[in-house]
Amino acid sequence: MPVVRILTNYEASLSSFRCLTAVLLVILTYEPHMHGSFLLNASVYYLISGLLLLASYKRWNTRWRLWQIFCVTDLVVISELIGQDHGFNSDLYYLYFLSLAMFSIASRSHFMGHLGFAAVTAVIYSLTLLLHPLEVDMGHVIVRLSFFLAVSAAFPLLSYLEYQRQAMSSESSRLSIEKERLELEMESMNRQVAEYAFDLHRQAVLDPLTQLYNHTYFLQNTMIEVEKSKQSGRPLSLLLFDLDNFKKINDTYGHLIGDKVLLAVSDRLQRLVQGTYYTACRVGGEEMAVILPDSKLDEAFQFAEQVRHTLNATPIDLGDGHRLTITVSIGLATITEACNTQQKLIDNADQAMYLAKRTGKNRTCRYTLLEERKSL
């Protein structure tokens, strides 16, 4: 893992500095005490290397090889420049220091690689000063060398800390993105579980053919509604109806046509209860029911008549040009003091429905009629 994150603004500034160094060396060659072909050659070296680095700025990854090559050649060039000027010219000294800074910023080495390079360059720098044939002030050497070693060690350390800061920020950003991804996945899983649970619930409470509520749900819901009605004192009615002559339909046209008739009836019934608090159920076979909360017997009778006329009004297309008109016999019952249990309510509606069948079919009977007809 690299210890320095590439900072392109430093890359540009260091490339530009090399070009400025080339200009500085050209100027120095025209000073009376600074004549020498090596300075001119060094200026050409810095100018060409600087232009190459500027040309490769942010263009291809191989430019980092150029940085590393120039860092090594800088050691040779700068050592010679320091040697020619006793190592005490401030411009040349800082040129040497900035070559190390360039390596610390622009390279992709590990932290130990930075420290190793700093140690090597420090040794070369000290040898350049100490091996110079002219007399050198050891105090100056010690001070400059100490300062150089301190800065050389501090610079990669600061680069390393900067990298760690950016790495932590990057890791924090990555964790945040990962957290969002996991939350989205969890939300998706919860939605799938909810949909699956809803599908299971639908399969448990719906009749597979008509998609009306099944007999089990009918019994559960009537029990709940009866208890709610007893506690609140609000009315509750129950409608039961049977398709007239349905056995004859099955015997004549077959069970597939019988199923088609049931589907057509259930579809019309669902449209009638849509937008109300009423619950349509298939109790069994061709028998269906509607639970009517907050409905008195007269209101339930009006709705039952609407059901009967709607089912009878439009013939059902059986295919092959055959059309079948459906009639139903409906029985109604409501919660009263004498009818205050679920079973009693169902029994009363059932007796009213059979009364409708026995008295001519295609009609609606209320349970009160049974009380008036003691013979039934």
N, C-alpha and C positions, 0 to 999 in steps of 0.2 A: 504494500500500500504506500503510495507516495506521501511524503511528509509535507509537501508544499503544494497548495492548490494554485494552478496557473492563474496569474493575475495579468491580464493582457495590457493593462495600463502601464505596469512596470516593464513589460516586454518592450513596449513602444518607447518609453522614456530611456531605457538602457541602450536601445538601438540608436536613438538620437544622440545620446551622450557619447557614443563611440565616434560618431561623425564630428561632434564638437571637439573631442580629443584630437582627432586628426587635424582640425583647423588650428588648435592650440599648438601642436607640435610644429606645424608649418611656420607659425608666428615665431616660436622659439628659435627656429633655425636661422632667422634673420637678425637675432640679437647678437651683439659682438662676441659675448662670452659663451655662446651656445652653438657655435658652428660645428658641423659634423654630419656626415652622410647618414649615420645611423638614425638620427632624429627624423630626417626626411623619409628614410625607409619605413620607420615606425609610423609616421603620419599616413603614408600610403597604405600600410597594413591596416590601420584603424579605419581609414576611409573605405577601403574595399570591404572589410569585414562588416562594418556598419551598414553599408549599402546592401550587402547580401542579406543581412538579418532583416533590414527594413523591407526588402523585396519578398522575403518569405513570411512576413508578418501575418499570422493567422491563416496561412494558406495550406500548409500541409504539415503532417506530424514529423516529417524528417527534419524540420528546422531545429528540433531539439538536439539532433546530432551536431548541427553546426554550432549551437551554443556550447556544447561539451568540447568540441574540437578547439574553438576559440578560447575557452577557459584555459586549456593546457598551453596553447601557443602564447596566451597572454603572460603566463608565468615566465616564459623565456624572454619575451620582449621587455616586460616590465623589469625583470631582474637586470637586464643589460642597461636599461635606462637609469635604474637606481645606482647601478655600479658606476656609470659615467658621471653621475652627479653626487657621489658620496652618500647617496641614500637619504639626503636631508632636504631635497627640494620638495616643498609642500605639494605642488601640483602633481609631481610624479608619484609622490607617496599616496595621495588620495586616488590617483589613477589605479594604483595597485590595489588599494582597498576596495574600490568600486568594481574591479574585476572579480573579486571574491563575492561581493554583493550580487553581481550579475549571476554568478553560479548559484548562489543561495536561492535566488528568486526564480530563475528561469529553468533550472534543472528539475528532473523528476526523480532525484535520488532519495534514498531513505535518510532519516535523521542522522544515523551514524555515518552515512556517506558525507554529509555536510561537515560534520566534526572532523572526519578524516581528511577531507580536502583542506579545511582550515589549518589542521596541524601540519600537513605537508607544505602548504604555502608559507606558514610561519617559519618552518625550518629553512626553506629556500630563501626567504627574506632575511633571516638572521645570518645565514651563510654569506649572502650577497654583501651584507654590511661588514661582517667580521673578516672576510677574506679579501676585502678591498686593499690594494697595495698601499694606499695612503693611510695616514694615521686617522683613526676614527675615535670620537669621544664615546666612551663606553656608557656614560650616563645617558647620552642621547639614544644610544642603541637600546638600553634597558627600558627607558621610558616609552620609546616608540614601539618596541616589541611587546611590552606589557599591554599598552593600549590596543595594539593591533590584535593580540590574542584575546583580550576581553571582548572587543567588538566582533571578532571573528566567531567566537563562541556564542555571543548573544544574538547575532543576526539569524543563524539557523534555528536557534531556540524560539525566537519571536515568530519566525516563519512556521515552526512546528505548532506553536500555540494558536496561530491564526488558522492553520489547517484544522486543528482539533475543534476550534470554535465553529468553523464552517462545516466540518464533518458532523458535529453534534446538531447543528441547525438542519443539515441535510437529513440526518437520521430522524430528527424530530418531525420533519416534513414527511419523511417516508412512513413513519409510524402513524402520523395523522391520516395520511392517505390510506394506509392499511386498515386503520380503525374505521374510516368511512366505508371502505370496501366490505369489511366484516359486518358493519351495521346494515349495509344494503343487502348483503347476503342473508343476514338474520331476518331482516324485514321481509325479504322474498320468501324465505323458508316459513316464517310465521303466516304469511299470506297463503302459501300453498297448503299449510296445515289447516288453516281456517277454511279454505275452500274444500279441502278433503273432508274435514269434519262436517261442513255444511252439506256436502254431497251424501255423506253417510246418513246424516239426519234426514235428508230428503228421501233417501232410499228406505229409511226406517218408517217414515210417516206417510209416504205417498203410495197410492195404488199404482203399480207398474204400467197398467194399461191406460187408465183414464187420466192419471196424474192428479186426481182428486185425493184428498186426505183419506187414508185407509180406515178400516174398522177399529183398529187399536187406537189410532188418534181420535177417532170419533168418541169412543168410550172415555178416554182421558179428558178430552176437551169438554164434553157434556158434564162430567163430574166437577170440573173446575168451575164452569159457568153456573152450575146449579148452586154451588157453595157461595160464589160471588153474589148471586141473586138473593140468596137467603140472608147474607150479611148486609147487603146494601139496600135490600127492599126493591130493587129495580126489576122490571119484568124480564122474562126469558121465555122464548117460544121455540118449538122444535117442529120442523117440517120433514116428513118422510114421504117418499113417493116411489112408485113401482111402475115400470114400463108395462103397458097393457099388451097382453098376447105376445110376450117376448119369446116364450117357448115355441110358439108357432113360427116366429121369424127364423129362429135357429133351425127348426125342422124343415122349413121351406127353402131357405137360402143358404143354410150352413152357418157354422160358428164363426167363420171369417167375416161374413156379412153382419152377424150378430155383434162381433167386436167393433166393426165399423160404425154400427148404430150407436153403441155405447160411447164411442169416441165423439161422435157428433153431438150426442146429448150432453156429455160432460163439457164439451167446448162451449156450447150455448149456456150451460149453467154457470160456468166460470165467468163468462162475460156478464151475466146478470149480477153476480155477487161482487164483481170488481168495483172497487171504490167504496165498499161498505165494510161493516164489522162482521158480516155474515161469513160462515165457514161451510163450504160445500164438501161433502164426503161421499165416498162409495161404501155403503154399509155391507154389501155382499151381492153377488150376482148382478141382477138388473135393478136392485134396490139402492136408492140414494137418499141423502139427507142434507138438510141445511140447518145449522144452528143459528138462531137469530137473537143475539143479546139485545136488551133494551127495546124489545118489540112486544107489544101486547097482542092478544089473539086477533083482534081486528086488523092490526097492521100486518101481522103475519099472514092473514087470510088474503089481503090484497097482494102481497108479494107472491104467495102461492099461486094465485090466479094468473099473475104475470108470468110465472114460470110455466104454467100449464099452457097458456095461449102461445108463448114464445116457442115452446117445443113442438106445438101442434101446427103452427102457422106455416112453416116452410118444410116441404117434404125433403127427405134425405136422399141424395143421389147415390144409388147403389151401383152405378155403372151399367153399361150395355142398354141404356135407355130406361132402366127400371128406377122408379122413385117410390119412396115409402113414407107415408104420413104416420107420425108417432103420436100416440096419446098416453097420458099418464094419469094415475089415480093417486091423489095426495091426501095425506092425513096430517092434522095439526093438533098440537097440544101446547099448553102453557103452564108455567109454575103457578100453583094455587096453594091454599092451606091444605087441601086434601091431596095435592100432588106436589110434594116438596122433596122428592128424592130423584136421583138420576134414573133409577130403574123404573119408577112410577111414570116419569115424564116420557121415557122411551115407550113403555107399554101403552100409555094413553095415545101417543101419536100413531103407534102401530095399529091399535084397534080402530082409530079413525080412518087409517088408510084402507084397512080391510072393509070397513063400512062403505067407503067410496067404491071399492071393487064390486061389492055385492049389490050395490044399488045402481049399477049401470056403467061404471068405469068412466074415464075421462071427466073427472070431477074432483072437487076439493071438499073434504069433510072436516069439521072441527070436532074435537072430543066432546064438546058440550051437547052435541046432537045425541051422543050415546046416553047421556044423563036424561035426556028428554024421552028417549026410546028405551024403556025398561026391558023391552023384549030382546034387545040385541046384547 
